[in-house]
Amino acid sequence: MEFLLASAIGAIVAAGVYLLLRARTFPVILGLGLLSYAVNLYLVASGRIAIGAPPLALEGATEFADPLPQALVLTAIVIGFAMTAFVVTLAIKARMTLNNDHVDGKE
Amino acid sequence: MTAATSLITLIALPFLGSVIAAFLPSNARNREAWVAGALALGALAIVISLHSAVADGGVVRLQLPWVPLLGLEFSLRMDGFAWMFALLITGIGFLVVLYARYYMSPEDPVPRFFSFLLAFMGAMLGVVLSGNLIQLAFFWELTSLFSFLLIGYWHHTGAARDGARMALIITGTGGLALLGGILVLGHIVGSYELDVVLAAGDAIRAHPLYLPALLLILLGAFTKSAQFPFQFWLPDAMAAPTPVSAYLHSATMVKAGVFLLARLWPVLSGTQEWFWLVTAAGLSTLVLGAYLAMFQQDLKGLLAYSTISHLGLITLLLGMNTPIAAVAGIFHIMNHATFKASLFMAAGIIDHETGTRDMRRLRGLRKALPITATLAIVASAAMAGVPLMNGFLSKEMFYTEALHTTTPFPLLGELLTYAAVVWGIFSVIYSLRFIHGVFFGPPADDLPREPHEPPRWMRFPIELLVLACLLVGVIPGRTIEPYLHTAVQGVLGEATPEYSLAVWHGFTLPLMMSLGAMFGGIALYATLRRFLLNRVDGPPLVRLVGRRIFERTLVFLSWRLARPLEARLFTWRLQRQLLIMVVVTLLVATAVLWGTDFSLPPIDWSAISPGLALVWLAGMACAIGAAYMAKFHRLAALILLGGAGLATCVTFVWFSAPDLALTQLMVEIATTVLLLLGLRWLPRRIKDARSTVRERSRRLRDLVIACVAGGGLGGLAFLVMTRPLPDSIARFFVERAYSEGGGTNIVNVILVDFRGFDTFGEITVLGIVALTVYALLRRFRPAPESIQRPKQQRLAAAHDDAHAARPRGDSIPQHMLVPSVIMRLMFPAAGALAIYLFLRGHNMPGGGFVGGLTLAIAIILQYMTGGTRWFEARWRINAVRWIALGLLCAAATGLGSWLFGHPFLTSHTRYIEIPLLGALPFASALLFDVGVFLLVVGATALLLLALAHQSIRSHRGQGVPAPTVSRKEKS
């Protein structure tokens, strides 16, 4: 199971980094999105994976997945969304002001 | 009010006044002066009331815990010496405020002036009253900062900007050195508390780190007090308004350096190193300053160099290692403050009344300004050290010490005596230039303005200070002696020597020296008068290189060095920067992990569940497909991105993270909508015929880097997951989530309770981002080719046009009729779901974040199906207000715990029985979560709606010139 998750993380990172290095704003935005998936998965993985053990302190529950990375990642997901929104706006604004969509600001 | 609370009030008053003054309207010259004057007077009254507590060696202390865990306290301490300084700072501060009321022109932005002046006063009080050395260094830098603002007050003139910058760089750098010295000192002693440090003199002097500490501290003190070779910033600071000069040069700023020397005198002095370093700096400054002062043609320049010279005298006295010399130094601090403040004010009046400060043009002002002339003459006499003036007394003490000091080299003792006499002669000459040149002789008829006596109250501060000079000079025993004794005891304590302040000691050698210097000075002045008057500004024989070195260094650092570095190490190209960042990250990660045990456990293929494997097969394909399609097929890439997101979401469910899965799902929807909205405004890419070799090789390079990065992080993840989990703090949260947080959903309890402060920060960031996006989109002007309606809309419009019965724009709402009706019907259900998710959050998966996102998505769905115009005509979502409300709610919950005496964001838990619903958790954390909920709704809605709204805005501008668009924006 660990191997599966690790290779998933690896594939997403590879796709994300490749997109991050592109010249146009839209691919870079997608790359950032992919990287945030990978980082979130990695953080959750760092608390080790557990199946059928949600971090709910219900009666009778003895096994818990590590709640700490989950709390971190929960806000990270929301902040990641805000970041995407910001970058999209920045890209649109740059497109309007500089009249191109190259990340360097000029072709 | 006890003595200790008076101390904190004393420090707080000027800062309070600074804030009040800053917010007063700019034309309220009187009101600002009243506020500043009243506060300065109040502070002065507090200082005076504290005298009984510090007389006879008493010390007032106040310690407020600040970071108790680190042993940090806000510590105030006032002994006799600090009291004397506080008296000078507040007393002269009050007089300066009064003077500035008349000096400042109504055109100047006066609130800024008084605000800075009061803040500067507060910082200076902080320096002298700090009971902790680090705290002292903090206030020390604060004085540098506020003096920068004050010197640069008239920032439209280049001289003010340059002078302010130079003062800041020199004194700020000195402040850094001082901080270093204090850290060394604290390391030696083991404490930064002044009381402890002052008691550890012997240990400090014997320590091998004594010399480094001494050098660093002296660097701080010498730069601040403009000692040679750092004296050059002070004359340039003359670009400040005269009240500022009067304040900076008399009671504050430059006195901070000698204050520190005297403050640490008991622990640092008494060694050879101290003697050589401090005496050398003091002696050269003393002579040099006086020499340069003679050749100034600017009134304020003369006074500035004389200040440097007198500071040299104080430094020299403190460097001589004898208690009696230290007494003379402290006495001279007080005397210099009184006569120099009055002289600067007089120079300001002359400047104000005649329109010039050039001594080559000024003469015969005695007739036009009789009272000011008299006052200035008396103050100059004190500066020259004429008998029956306060300056005379401290000068006599200096002469006595110069004669009696015992140094390892007899020659040095003699040199000191001669230097003292030469300094006396120079002082007489420059004082005479000020008096004789400016006030006597035939009246000048070519002045820019016709001089008149200034208003009564503008002269009052000078009168008071000159009166003090006289009283101290004539009857020292009955005026200054007890206060001087208080101050000296503060520094020397038990070691206070016997001294007498009598005016008449008989025909002693020091008196002879004084008289000799005086007559020599008068004779020399009479000879040199013409020569001095006809010179250009600046001295003969001596060319100081300090300023030039400073300027060269600045040019080198900010230009010669910076340009090549920028050319070699920097690029404006973001694409390249990102490439460098990724590569460097990879290199650093490799370097860190080099040599780590990489033994992998065997992969257990059978444990891999086929379901998840299938999900990820699709997920990975989606991610790679998105990367492949991103350039030319953006919509496809966007859909594929969503696929990878869904796979992530399923993984969260699989591996016991239900909260994350819920949040990811909602964010996935919101992100897709967002990117769809944004995609419309980015230019489409058409596939070129062929790509060049260069382009292909670049893509290959990026692909290699991407694969290395992916392989690296994937491998790292695998290594991490297959190692046993060390005992983390997770156990703490698991055990206490219910017993202390009152909730069974541990993740939620962490978010809203244990780590509530972090969450508070995060929702603040969210709010800021939303507002920034909103602000960025306010002046929306799309590129020409995106103004056109999308193809689908144009087709629909063409269809409408082709059928005569259909009004234009009818098609699209009809297409969307069924979904929009469904969505309208579904809205209550979606809203209920949002509230349900929110309410159960404390115990089951859900919470403010998920609930908020759900509600925001329900709203944006109405927008999508109903259309922008339909939605905006019917719904009023003031998202900014939701954000504000959410943030206030969260903050108020946090602050609420203060009412019950708990730290910020302490939560309280209780279950309340509600009919029909059963027992509901009613923790104060729930209120906090309400704040999170409101803010997330507001921020998400604002982000999406701001972007969505642009579609109708741009259409309004279609075919119409741009001004129409901007006019609509304004309305």
Interface residues (C-beta under 8 A of the other chain):
Chain A: M1 E2 F3 L4 L5 A6 S7 A8 I9 G10 A11 I12 V13 A14 A15 G16 V17 Y18 L19 L20 L21 R22 A23 R24 T25 F26 P27 V28 I29 L30 G31 G33 L34 Y37 A38 N40 L41 Y42 V44 A45 S46 G47 R48 I49 A50 I51 G52 A53 P54 P55 L56 A57 L58 F64 A65 D66 P67 L68 Q70 A71 V73 L74 T75 I77 V78 I79 G80 F81 A82 M83 T84 A85 F86 V88 T89 L90 A91 I92 K93 R95 M96 N99 N100 D101 H102 V103 D104 G105
Chain B: W572 R573 L574 Q575 R576 L578 L579 V582 I603 D604 A607 I608 S609 L612 A613 W616 G619 M620 A623 I624 A626 A627 A630 K631 R634 A637 L638 L641 A644 G645 A647 T648 T651 F652 W654 F655 S656 A657 P658 D659 L660 T663 Q664 V667 A670 T671 L674 L675 G678 L679 W681 L682 P683 R685 D702 L703 I705 A706 C707 A709 G710 G711 G712 L713 G714 G715 L716 A717 F718 V720 M721 T722 L725 S728 I729 A730 F733 V734 A737 Y738 G743 T744 N745 I746 V747 I750 L751 R755 D758 T759 E762 V765 L766 V769 A770 T772 V773 L776 L777 F780 R781 P782 A783 N843 M844 P845 F849 L853 V936 A939 T940 L943 L944 L947
